[in-house]
């Protein structure tokens, strides 16, 4: 996994900083679940964990896809969406949440989702700025 997460520009620490940020956001979400009422805490913690797991899978897919250009990036985003879609469904069914608990699950899941999604967007933007286009990347017919 370490080889898959190394940056092609020679800066191997870049993805790890962003992954640490995602893990920190997930840990913060789990701590904040303690502020909810006692009957909603377990549901919210399950939602936070599912969303964090989906966010990490999505980040990995975006990171791997980025190395393959625009189509790879779109494939990574699609794989990340599928991971999130699957884990929100599985988590909601597995938690057995109904009524206000289901609403708490959805709100918690998508709050963590928004934070991890913002992290992925910032990662892609930082990678784009770190690797300017060179003349070798311009097709011969345009040069």
N, C-alpha and C positions, 0 to 999 in steps of 0.2 A: 504494500500500500504506500510505503514511503516513496518508492520510485514513481508511482502514479501521481503523487501529490507534489513532485518536484517541478519547479517552474522552468520552462524552456529557455528563459532569458538568463539563466544562471543564478537567479535569486531563489533558492529553495525555501526560504523562510516565509515568503509572501503568503502562500495558502494557509500555512499554519497560524499566522496571525489572525486571519479571517475566521478560521475554524475555532480558534480560542474565543474570539468575539461571539460567535454563535453559541458556543457552549456556555459562555458567561451569561448571555441573554436567557438561555434556557434555565440555567440555575437560578437566575433572578426571578423568572416566572414561577418556578417551583416554590421559591421562598414566598413570593407574593400570594400564592394560593392559600397560604396560612392565614391571610386576612379575611378570607371568605367564611361564611357560616360553616359550622362543623359538618352539616350534612352534605355540603357542596364541595368540601375540600378534596375528598378522594377522587371525585369526578374531574375536578379541575386539574388535579395532579396528573391523572391519566391523560387528559387532553394536552397538557403541557409536554408530557413525555412523548406522546405520539407526534405532536407538531415538531418538537425538536428532532426526533428521529427522522421525520420526513424532510426537515430542513437540511440535516446533515447529508442525507441521500441526495437531495437536490443539489446541494453545493458540490458534492463529488461529481455528479453528472455534468454540471455546468463547467467545472474545472477541466474534466476530461474532454468535453465537447469543444471547449475554447481552443484547444490545440489543433482542431480540425477546421477552423475557419467559421464562417457564418452558419453554414449548414450544420456543423457539429455543435455550435452554440445553441441553435434552435432545437436540435435533437436533445441536448442536455436539458434545456428548459422544458421540453415536452416530457422527458423522463422524470424530471422533478415534479411537474404537475401531476403525473400519474402516481408518483409516490405519495404526494400529499392527498390526492383524491382517495387513494386506497386506504391510507392510514386514518383519515377522518372517518371513513365508513367503518373500518374494522374497530377503531377505538370507540366509536359511538355504540356499536352493537355489543362489543365486549364489556363495556362499562355498564350496560343495562340502563342507561340514563333515560328518564322519561320526564315530561313536563318541564319544570323550571331547571331540573338537573341537566336535561338535554340542551336547554338554552345556555346554561353555564358552560357546558362542554364546548358548544360551538363558539361562544364568545372567547373562551380561553384559548382554544385551538387557533382561531384566526387572529388573535392578538399576538401570539407567538409567531404565527405564520407571517404576519406583517413585518415583524422585527427581523426574522431570518431572511425574508425576501429582500428587505432593504440591504441587508448585509451582502447578499449575493449580487445585487445590482451594483453596490459600491465596489465589490471585488472586481467585477467585469470592467467597470469604468477605470479602476486603478490599473488593471492589466492593459487596457487599451492605451492609456496615457504613457505607460512604461515602455511600450513597444511601438515606436513610430514606424510607419511604412517605409521600407527601403526601396531603392530602385529595382532590386531583384524581384520584388513582389508585384511590380507594375507589368502587366502583359506587354509583350513585344510590340503588338499592334498599336498600343497606346503611347509607347515611348518615342 
